Amino acid sequence: MTVYESKLTLGNFTPKGTGSSPHIYITPFYRDLPADVFGGRTRNDPAPRTIRLEFGSLVTDTDVPTDKGGRPRLFFRDRRFVREFFDRTGAAPGDSVLFQRLSPYHLRLSLRTTTGRIVTP
């Protein structure tokens, strides 16, 4: 079983109303994702397939957006899911999000706090 880790910084947490959205970088493993989960720049240009993210009953099917040049943006498009994940886990800068790969199109998330505690649903 493959587990990927993404460490959170203050920049991952953006306050509501700022025009920005929270995100989790997938830099450590985006090259391991199937090519067909990379979509266009906007929601109107989605990828051919989605990837399922789950944290207990919190589930989304999302893709990875790209920039003007077609390069991956290094986070998942559904950032409402990320905000809810942060709220449910109490995530903070310094914590790490763990992505357990269940299949090429399915990842289960958990959180490892700076104290080493694992937060699962």
C-alpha positions in Angstrom: 0.0 0.0 0.0 1.4 3.4 -1.0 1.0 6.4 1.3 2.0 9.9 0.2 2.6 12.8 2.6 2.1 16.5 2.1 3.2 18.9 4.9 0.9 21.9 5.5 2.2 25.5 5.8 0.4 28.7 6.7 -0.1 29.3 3.0 -2.4 26.2 2.8 -4.9 27.9 5.1 -6.6 30.9 3.4 -9.4 32.8 5.3 -12.9 32.9 3.8 -13.6 36.0 1.9 -10.1 36.6 0.7 -10.7 35.3 -2.8 -8.4 32.4 -2.2 -9.2 28.9 -1.2 -7.5 26.4 1.0 -5.5 23.7 -0.7 -3.2 20.7 -0.1 -0.2 20.4 -2.4 0.2 17.2 -4.2 3.7 18.0 -5.3 5.2 14.8 -3.7 3.0 12.5 -5.8 1.3 14.3 -8.7 3.5 12.4 -11.2 2.0 9.1 -9.9 -1.5 10.2 -10.7 -3.2 8.9 -13.9 -2.8 11.3 -16.8 -6.6 11.5 -17.4 -7.3 13.2 -14.0 -5.6 16.4 -15.2 -8.2 18.9 -16.6 -8.1 22.4 -17.9 -7.9 25.7 -16.2 -11.6 26.0 -15.2 -14.4 23.8 -14.0 -15.8 24.1 -17.5 -12.9 22.1 -18.8 -12.8 19.1 -16.5 -10.5 16.1 -16.8 -11.8 13.0 -18.6 -11.8 11.1 -15.3 -11.9 12.1 -11.6 -10.1 10.9 -8.6 -12.0 10.1 -5.4 -10.8 11.6 -2.1 -12.3 10.4 1.1 -12.1 11.2 4.8 -14.9 9.0 6.3 -18.2 10.3 5.1 -16.6 13.4 3.5 -16.1 12.3 -0.1 -15.5 14.1 -3.4 -14.7 13.2 -7.0 -12.4 15.8 -8.3 -9.6 16.5 -10.8 -6.3 18.4 -11.0 -6.5 21.8 -12.8 -3.8 23.0 -15.1 -2.4 26.4 -15.8 -2.4 28.4 -19.1 0.6 26.3 -20.3 -1.1 23.0 -19.5 1.1 22.3 -16.5 -0.6 20.8 -13.4 -1.5 23.3 -10.6 -0.4 20.8 -7.9 -3.6 20.7 -5.9 -7.0 19.1 -6.4 -9.7 21.3 -7.9 -12.4 20.8 -5.1 -11.1 23.1 -2.4 -14.4 23.1 -0.6 -13.6 19.5 0.3 -10.2 20.7 1.6 -11.8 23.4 3.8 -14.1 20.8 5.3 -11.2 18.4 5.8 -9.3 21.1 7.6 -12.3 21.9 9.8 -13.1 18.3 10.7 -9.4 17.4 11.5 -8.4 20.7 13.2 -5.4 20.8 10.8 -2.8 23.4 11.4 0.5 24.5 9.9 3.2 21.9 10.5 0.7 19.0 10.3 0.9 16.5 7.4 -1.9 15.2 5.2 -1.5 11.5 4.4 -2.9 10.1 1.2 -3.4 6.4 1.2 -3.6 5.1 -2.3 -6.5 2.6 -2.5 -6.4 2.5 -6.3 -5.1 4.8 -9.0 -8.4 6.7 -8.8 -9.1 6.6 -5.1 -7.2 8.2 -2.1 -8.1 8.0 1.6 -6.9 11.0 3.6 -5.8 11.2 7.2 -3.9 13.8 9.2 -0.7 13.5 11.2 -0.3 16.3 13.7 3.0 17.8 14.7 2.8 15.7 17.9 2.6 12.5 15.7 -1.1 11.8 16.4 -3.0 10.4 13.5 -6.5 11.9 12.9 -8.9 9.6 11.1 -12.7 9.8 10.8 
